[in-house]
Amino acid sequence: MYRANAEAQRTAARNTALPNRRDMHLRSAETWEAMAAAVQDNADRAMVNEAAKEAGKAG
């Protein structure tokens, strides 16, 4: 979802003739990409934490 929003913002940037609006859309796309990366990082950390918790129960 976040990456789709980023792509939509990049498309909007390509479709506008106004430099300020183009910059706004590109900044928005960067923000959406950063949010997508943060969500992925959190999911990865949650998996590692869950695996560590299960390993602690087994040992």
PDB file of N, CA, C and O in Angstrom:
ATOM      1  N   MET A   1       0.813  -1.187   0.000  1.00  0.00           N
ATOM      2  CA  MET A   1       0.000   0.000   0.000  1.00  0.00           C
ATOM      3  C   MET A   1       0.866   1.265   0.000  1.00  0.00           C
ATOM      4  O   MET A   1       0.601   2.190  -0.768  1.00  0.00           O
ATOM      5  N   TYR A   2       1.895   1.315   0.851  1.00  0.00           N
ATOM      6  CA  TYR A   2       2.750   2.486   0.915  1.00  0.00           C
ATOM      7  C   TYR A   2       3.500   2.690  -0.394  1.00  0.00           C
ATOM      8  O   TYR A   2       3.602   3.809  -0.898  1.00  0.00           O
ATOM      9  N   ARG A   3       4.017   1.608  -0.932  1.00  0.00           N
ATOM     10  CA  ARG A   3       4.763   1.733  -2.199  1.00  0.00           C
ATOM     11  C   ARG A   3       3.845   2.119  -3.355  1.00  0.00           C
ATOM     12  O   ARG A   3       4.264   2.829  -4.269  1.00  0.00           O
ATOM     13  N   ALA A   4       2.606   1.658  -3.320  1.00  0.00           N
ATOM     14  CA  ALA A   4       1.643   2.050  -4.352  1.00  0.00           C
ATOM     15  C   ALA A   4       1.365   3.551  -4.257  1.00  0.00           C
ATOM     16  O   ALA A   4       1.246   4.232  -5.276  1.00  0.00           O
ATOM     17  N   ASN A   5       1.263   4.056  -3.040  1.00  0.00           N
ATOM     18  CA  ASN A   5       1.060   5.488  -2.866  1.00  0.00           C
ATOM     19  C   ASN A   5       2.273   6.273  -3.355  1.00  0.00           C
ATOM     20  O   ASN A   5       2.125   7.337  -3.957  1.00  0.00           O
ATOM     21  N   ALA A   6       3.465   5.756  -3.098  1.00  0.00           N
ATOM     22  CA  ALA A   6       4.678   6.416  -3.583  1.00  0.00           C
ATOM     23  C   ALA A   6       4.682   6.468  -5.103  1.00  0.00           C
ATOM     24  O   ALA A   6       5.024   7.493  -5.692  1.00  0.00           O
ATOM     25  N   GLU A   7       4.306   5.375  -5.733  1.00  0.00           N
ATOM     26  CA  GLU A   7       4.261   5.351  -7.199  1.00  0.00           C
ATOM     27  C   GLU A   7       3.211   6.315  -7.724  1.00  0.00           C
ATOM     28  O   GLU A   7       3.429   6.974  -8.741  1.00  0.00           O
ATOM     29  N   ALA A   8       2.085   6.405  -7.048  1.00  0.00           N
ATOM     30  CA  ALA A   8       1.039   7.348  -7.461  1.00  0.00           C
ATOM     31  C   ALA A   8       1.555   8.785  -7.382  1.00  0.00           C
ATOM     32  O   ALA A   8       1.242   9.612  -8.239  1.00  0.00           O
ATOM     33  N   GLN A   9       2.335   9.072  -6.364  1.00  0.00           N
ATOM     34  CA  GLN A   9       2.906  10.414  -6.237  1.00  0.00           C
ATOM     35  C   GLN A   9       3.932  10.691  -7.336  1.00  0.00           C
ATOM     36  O   GLN A   9       3.991  11.800  -7.867  1.00  0.00           O
ATOM     37  N   ARG A  10       4.735   9.689  -7.674  1.00  0.00           N
ATOM     38  CA  ARG A  10       5.703   9.871  -8.766  1.00  0.00           C
ATOM     39  C   ARG A  10       4.976  10.082 -10.096  1.00  0.00           C
ATOM     40  O   ARG A  10       5.406  10.888 -10.921  1.00  0.00           O
ATOM     41  N   THR A  11       3.889   9.366 -10.295  1.00  0.00           N
ATOM     42  CA  THR A  11       3.087   9.549 -11.511  1.00  0.00           C
ATOM     43  C   THR A  11       2.508  10.957 -11.548  1.00  0.00           C
ATOM     44  O   THR A  11       2.531  11.615 -12.588  1.00  0.00           O
ATOM     45  N   ALA A  12       1.996  11.411 -10.429  1.00  0.00           N
ATOM     46  CA  ALA A  12       1.453  12.767 -10.366  1.00  0.00           C
ATOM     47  C   ALA A  12       2.542  13.800 -10.657  1.00  0.00           C
ATOM     48  O   ALA A  12       2.291  14.808 -11.318  1.00  0.00           O
ATOM     49  N   ALA A  13       3.747  13.543 -10.162  1.00  0.00           N
ATOM     50  CA  ALA A  13       4.859  14.463 -10.427  1.00  0.00           C
ATOM     51  C   ALA A  13       5.179  14.520 -11.916  1.00  0.00           C
ATOM     52  O   ALA A  13       5.445  15.592 -12.460  1.00  0.00           O
ATOM     53  N   ARG A  14       5.151  13.361 -12.570  1.00  0.00           N
ATOM     54  CA  ARG A  14       5.429  13.332 -14.015  1.00  0.00           C
ATOM     55  C   ARG A  14       4.352  14.048 -14.812  1.00  0.00           C
ATOM     56  O   ARG A  14       4.626  14.593 -15.881  1.00  0.00           O
ATOM     57  N   ASN A  15       3.131  14.049 -14.300  1.00  0.00           N
ATOM     58  CA  ASN A  15       2.001  14.588 -15.043  1.00  0.00           C
ATOM     59  C   ASN A  15       1.745  16.073 -14.812  1.00  0.00           C
ATOM     60  O   ASN A  15       0.873  16.655 -15.457  1.00  0.00           O
ATOM     61  N   THR A  16       2.488  16.689 -13.909  1.00  0.00           N
ATOM     62  CA  THR A  16       2.253  18.112 -13.656  1.00  0.00           C
ATOM     63  C   THR A  16       3.299  18.966 -14.359  1.00  0.00           C
ATOM     64  O   THR A  16       4.453  18.566 -14.511  1.00  0.00           O
ATOM     65  N   ALA A  17       2.874  20.139 -14.781  1.00  0.00           N
ATOM     66  CA  ALA A  17       3.778  21.073 -15.438  1.00  0.00           C
ATOM     67  C   ALA A  17       4.339  22.089 -14.442  1.00  0.00           C
ATOM     68  O   ALA A  17       5.233  22.865 -14.779  1.00  0.00           O
ATOM     69  N   LEU A  18       3.820  22.083 -13.233  1.00  0.00           N
ATOM     70  CA  LEU A  18       4.233  23.069 -12.235  1.00  0.00           C
ATOM     71  C   LEU A  18       5.411  22.548 -11.407  1.00  0.00           C
ATOM     72  O   LEU A  18       5.288  21.527 -10.730  1.00  0.00           O
ATOM     73  N   PRO A  19       6.548  23.242 -11.459  1.00  0.00           N
ATOM     74  CA  PRO A  19       7.739  22.757 -10.729  1.00  0.00           C
ATOM     75  C   PRO A  19       7.516  22.574  -9.229  1.00  0.00           C
ATOM     76  O   PRO A  19       7.968  21.585  -8.653  1.00  0.00           O
ATOM     77  N   ASN A  20       6.826  23.513  -8.599  1.00  0.00           N
ATOM     78  CA  ASN A  20       6.599  23.393  -7.147  1.00  0.00           C
ATOM     79  C   ASN A  20       5.726  22.186  -6.821  1.00  0.00           C
ATOM     80  O   ASN A  20       5.978  21.470  -5.852  1.00  0.00           O
ATOM     81  N   ARG A  21       4.714  21.972  -7.627  1.00  0.00           N
ATOM     82  CA  ARG A  21       3.835  20.825  -7.402  1.00  0.00           C
ATOM     83  C   ARG A  21       4.600  19.527  -7.651  1.00  0.00           C
ATOM     84  O   ARG A  21       4.423  18.557  -6.915  1.00  0.00           O
ATOM     85  N   ARG A  22       5.452  19.497  -8.689  1.00  0.00           N
ATOM     86  CA  ARG A  22       6.261  18.314  -8.978  1.00  0.00           C
ATOM     87  C   ARG A  22       7.147  17.984  -7.778  1.00  0.00           C
ATOM     88  O   ARG A  22       7.236  16.830  -7.358  1.00  0.00           O
ATOM     89  N   ASP A  23       7.802  19.013  -7.230  1.00  0.00           N
ATOM     90  CA  ASP A  23       8.659  18.795  -6.062  1.00  0.00           C
ATOM     91  C   ASP A  23       7.859  18.271  -4.875  1.00  0.00           C
ATOM     92  O   ASP A  23       8.319  17.398  -4.140  1.00  0.00           O
ATOM     93  N   MET A  24       6.655  18.816  -4.696  1.00  0.00           N
ATOM     94  CA  MET A  24       5.791  18.366  -3.598  1.00  0.00           C
ATOM     95  C   MET A  24       5.466  16.876  -3.748  1.00  0.00           C
ATOM     96  O   MET A  24       5.531  16.119  -2.780  1.00  0.00           O
ATOM     97  N   HIS A  25       5.117  16.469  -4.964  1.00  0.00           N
ATOM     98  CA  HIS A  25       4.786  15.061  -5.197  1.00  0.00           C
ATOM     99  C   HIS A  25       6.007  14.168  -4.990  1.00  0.00           C
ATOM    100  O   HIS A  25       5.890  13.074  -4.439  1.00  0.00           O
ATOM    101  N   LEU A  26       7.169  14.627  -5.427  1.00  0.00           N
ATOM    102  CA  LEU A  26       8.381  13.819  -5.247  1.00  0.00           C
ATOM    103  C   LEU A  26       8.751  13.690  -3.769  1.00  0.00           C
ATOM    104  O   LEU A  26       9.186  12.625  -3.329  1.00  0.00           O
ATOM    105  N   ARG A  27       8.581  14.760  -3.011  1.00  0.00           N
ATOM    106  CA  ARG A  27       8.836  14.665  -1.558  1.00  0.00           C
ATOM    107  C   ARG A  27       7.842  13.706  -0.905  1.00  0.00           C
ATOM    108  O   ARG A  27       8.198  12.931  -0.018  1.00  0.00           O
ATOM    109  N   SER A  28       6.605  13.770  -1.354  1.00  0.00           N
ATOM    110  CA  SER A  28       5.590  12.863  -0.814  1.00  0.00           C
ATOM    111  C   SER A  28       5.951  11.414  -1.133  1.00  0.00           C
ATOM    112  O   SER A  28       5.800  10.533  -0.286  1.00  0.00           O
ATOM    113  N   ALA A  29       6.421  11.169  -2.340  1.00  0.00           N
ATOM    114  CA  ALA A  29       6.829   9.813  -2.718  1.00  0.00           C
ATOM    115  C   ALA A  29       7.965   9.322  -1.822  1.00  0.00           C
ATOM    116  O   ALA A  29       7.977   8.164  -1.403  1.00  0.00           O
ATOM    117  N   GLU A  30       8.917  10.207  -1.532  1.00  0.00           N
ATOM    118  CA  GLU A  30      10.027   9.824  -0.646  1.00  0.00           C
ATOM    119  C   GLU A  30       9.511   9.476   0.747  1.00  0.00           C
ATOM    120  O   GLU A  30       9.993   8.535   1.378  1.00  0.00           O
ATOM    121  N   THR A  31       8.535  10.235   1.219  1.00  0.00           N
ATOM    122  CA  THR A  31       7.951   9.962   2.535  1.00  0.00           C
ATOM    123  C   THR A  31       7.256   8.611   2.553  1.00  0.00           C
ATOM    124  O   THR A  31       7.422   7.836   3.495  1.00  0.00           O
ATOM    125  N   TRP A  32       6.471   8.322   1.507  1.00  0.00           N
ATOM    126  CA  TRP A  32       5.792   7.019   1.423  1.00  0.00           C
ATOM    127  C   TRP A  32       6.808   5.883   1.380  1.00  0.00           C
ATOM    128  O   TRP A  32       6.599   4.843   2.006  1.00  0.00           O
ATOM    129  N   GLU A  33       7.901   6.071   0.650  1.00  0.00           N
ATOM    130  CA  GLU A  33       8.946   5.031   0.587  1.00  0.00           C
ATOM    131  C   GLU A  33       9.582   4.818   1.957  1.00  0.00           C
ATOM    132  O   GLU A  33       9.857   3.685   2.350  1.00  0.00           O
ATOM    133  N   ALA A  34       9.811   5.903   2.673  1.00  0.00           N
ATOM    134  CA  ALA A  34      10.384   5.792   4.021  1.00  0.00           C
ATOM    135  C   ALA A  34       9.437   5.047   4.960  1.00  0.00           C
ATOM    136  O   ALA A  34       9.872   4.229   5.770  1.00  0.00           O
ATOM    137  N   MET A  35       8.145   5.336   4.846  1.00  0.00           N
ATOM    138  CA  MET A  35       7.169   4.623   5.673  1.00  0.00           C
ATOM    139  C   MET A  35       7.140   3.139   5.318  1.00  0.00           C
ATOM    140  O   MET A  35       7.041   2.292   6.205  1.00  0.00           O
ATOM    141  N   ALA A  36       7.225   2.824   4.040  1.00  0.00           N
ATOM    142  CA  ALA A  36       7.234   1.417   3.619  1.00  0.00           C
ATOM    143  C   ALA A  36       8.460   0.706   4.192  1.00  0.00           C
ATOM    144  O   ALA A  36       8.366  -0.430   4.657  1.00  0.00           O
ATOM    145  N   ALA A  37       9.600   1.379   4.154  1.00  0.00           N
ATOM    146  CA  ALA A  37      10.820   0.783   4.697  1.00  0.00           C
ATOM    147  C   ALA A  37      10.698   0.571   6.207  1.00  0.00           C
ATOM    148  O   ALA A  37      11.146  -0.448   6.732  1.00  0.00           O
ATOM    149  N   ALA A  38      10.095   1.530   6.897  1.00  0.00           N
ATOM    150  CA  ALA A  38       9.921   1.403   8.349  1.00  0.00           C
ATOM    151  C   ALA A  38       8.994   0.247   8.692  1.00  0.00           C
ATOM    152  O   ALA A  38       9.259  -0.500   9.634  1.00  0.00           O
ATOM    153  N   VAL A  39       7.918   0.091   7.945  1.00  0.00           N
ATOM    154  CA  VAL A  39       6.991  -1.021   8.187  1.00  0.00           C
ATOM    155  C   VAL A  39       7.705  -2.355   7.967  1.00  0.00           C
ATOM    156  O   VAL A  39       7.546  -3.283   8.760  1.00  0.00           O
ATOM    157  N   GLN A  40       8.487  -2.451   6.898  1.00  0.00           N
ATOM    158  CA  GLN A  40       9.226  -3.683   6.621  1.00  0.00           C
ATOM    159  C   GLN A  40      10.229  -3.967   7.732  1.00  0.00           C
ATOM    160  O   GLN A  40      10.368  -5.106   8.178  1.00  0.00           O
ATOM    161  N   ASP A  41      10.930  -2.920   8.179  1.00  0.00           N
ATOM    162  CA  ASP A  41      11.901  -3.079   9.259  1.00  0.00           C
ATOM    163  C   ASP A  41      11.221  -3.568  10.530  1.00  0.00           C
ATOM    164  O   ASP A  41      11.730  -4.459  11.209  1.00  0.00           O
ATOM    165  N   ASN A  42      10.075  -2.987  10.850  1.00  0.00           N
ATOM    166  CA  ASN A  42       9.333  -3.425  12.049  1.00  0.00           C
ATOM    167  C   ASN A  42       8.883  -4.876  11.927  1.00  0.00           C
ATOM    168  O   ASN A  42       8.957  -5.639  12.891  1.00  0.00           O
ATOM    169  N   ALA A  43       8.419  -5.252  10.744  1.00  0.00           N
ATOM    170  CA  ALA A  43       7.985  -6.640  10.538  1.00  0.00           C
ATOM    171  C   ALA A  43       9.170  -7.595  10.684  1.00  0.00           C
ATOM    172  O   ALA A  43       9.048  -8.657  11.294  1.00  0.00           O
ATOM    173  N   ASP A  44      10.302  -7.214  10.129  1.00  0.00           N
ATOM    174  CA  ASP A  44      11.499  -8.049  10.243  1.00  0.00           C
ATOM    175  C   ASP A  44      11.924  -8.201  11.701  1.00  0.00           C
ATOM    176  O   ASP A  44      12.261  -9.297  12.149  1.00  0.00           O
ATOM    177  N   ARG A  45      11.905  -7.094  12.432  1.00  0.00           N
ATOM    178  CA  ARG A  45      12.284  -7.142  13.843  1.00  0.00           C
ATOM    179  C   ARG A  45      11.311  -8.000  14.649  1.00  0.00           C
ATOM    180  O   ARG A  45      11.722  -8.735  15.548  1.00  0.00           O
ATOM    181  N   ALA A  46      10.040  -7.907  14.330  1.00  0.00           N
ATOM    182  CA  ALA A  46       9.038  -8.701  15.041  1.00  0.00           C
ATOM    183  C   ALA A  46       9.280 -10.188  14.821  1.00  0.00           C
ATOM    184  O   ALA A  46       9.140 -10.988  15.746  1.00  0.00           O
ATOM    185  N   MET A  47       9.643 -10.559  13.594  1.00  0.00           N
ATOM    186  CA  MET A  47       9.928 -11.975  13.317  1.00  0.00           C
ATOM    187  C   MET A  47      11.146 -12.445  14.097  1.00  0.00           C
ATOM    188  O   MET A  47      11.138 -13.542  14.655  1.00  0.00           O
ATOM    189  N   VAL A  48      12.185 -11.634  14.143  1.00  0.00           N
ATOM    190  CA  VAL A  48      13.389 -11.997  14.893  1.00  0.00           C
ATOM    191  C   VAL A  48      13.071 -12.113  16.378  1.00  0.00           C
ATOM    192  O   VAL A  48      13.514 -13.048  17.045  1.00  0.00           O
ATOM    193  N   ASN A  49      12.298 -11.155  16.892  1.00  0.00           N
ATOM    194  CA  ASN A  49      11.940 -11.195  18.311  1.00  0.00           C
ATOM    195  C   ASN A  49      11.094 -12.418  18.639  1.00  0.00           C
ATOM    196  O   ASN A  49      11.290 -13.050  19.676  1.00  0.00           O
ATOM    197  N   GLU A  50      10.167 -12.748  17.771  1.00  0.00           N
ATOM    198  CA  GLU A  50       9.326 -13.916  17.998  1.00  0.00           C
ATOM    199  C   GLU A  50      10.171 -15.206  17.967  1.00  0.00           C
ATOM    200  O   GLU A  50       9.972 -16.106  18.783  1.00  0.00           O
ATOM    201  N   ALA A  51      11.091 -15.278  17.038  1.00  0.00           N
ATOM    202  CA  ALA A  51      11.969 -16.459  16.947  1.00  0.00           C
ATOM    203  C   ALA A  51      12.827 -16.575  18.206  1.00  0.00           C
ATOM    204  O   ALA A  51      13.029 -17.671  18.727  1.00  0.00           O
ATOM    205  N   ALA A  52      13.328 -15.445  18.688  1.00  0.00           N
ATOM    206  CA  ALA A  52      14.126 -15.472  19.906  1.00  0.00           C
ATOM    207  C   ALA A  52      13.299 -15.894  21.109  1.00  0.00           C
ATOM    208  O   ALA A  52      13.774 -16.622  21.980  1.00  0.00           O
ATOM    209  N   LYS A  53      12.062 -15.429  21.147  1.00  0.00           N
ATOM    210  CA  LYS A  53      11.177 -15.802  22.252  1.00  0.00           C
ATOM    211  C   LYS A  53      10.892 -17.306  22.215  1.00  0.00           C
ATOM    212  O   LYS A  53      10.913 -17.963  23.256  1.00  0.00           O
ATOM    213  N   GLU A  54      10.629 -17.850  21.037  1.00  0.00           N
ATOM    214  CA  GLU A  54      10.383 -19.290  20.905  1.00  0.00           C
ATOM    215  C   GLU A  54      11.629 -20.098  21.251  1.00  0.00           C
ATOM    216  O   GLU A  54      11.535 -21.156  21.874  1.00  0.00           O
ATOM    217  N   ALA A  55      12.787 -19.601  20.850  1.00  0.00           N
ATOM    218  CA  ALA A  55      14.040 -20.293  21.172  1.00  0.00           C
ATOM    219  C   ALA A  55      14.274 -20.315  22.680  1.00  0.00           C
ATOM    220  O   ALA A  55      14.780 -21.295  23.225  1.00  0.00           O
ATOM    221  N   GLY A  56      13.902 -19.234  23.341  1.00  0.00           N
ATOM    222  CA  GLY A  56      14.053 -19.167  24.799  1.00  0.00           C
ATOM    223  C   GLY A  56      13.128 -20.142  25.509  1.00  0.00           C
ATOM    224  O   GLY A  56      13.490 -20.695  26.547  1.00  0.00           O
ATOM    225  N   LYS A  57      11.949 -20.356  24.966  1.00  0.00           N
ATOM    226  CA  LYS A  57      11.000 -21.308  25.559  1.00  0.00           C
ATOM    227  C   LYS A  57      11.496 -22.737  25.375  1.00  0.00           C
ATOM    228  O   LYS A  57      11.304 -23.578  26.254  1.00  0.00           O
ATOM    229  N   ALA A  58      12.131 -23.018  24.240  1.00  0.00           N
ATOM    230  CA  ALA A  58      12.576 -24.382  23.932  1.00  0.00           C
ATOM    231  C   ALA A  58      13.815 -24.749  24.751  1.00  0.00           C
ATOM    232  O   ALA A  58      14.046 -25.920  25.053  1.00  0.00           O
ATOM    233  N   GLY A  59      14.600 -23.742  25.103  1.00  0.00           N
ATOM    234  CA  GLY A  59      15.861 -24.021  25.772  1.00  0.00           C
ATOM    235  C   GLY A  59      15.746 -24.009  27.197  1.00  0.00           C
ATOM    236  O   GLY A  59      16.733 -24.229  27.898  1.00  0.00           O
TER     237      GLY A  59
END
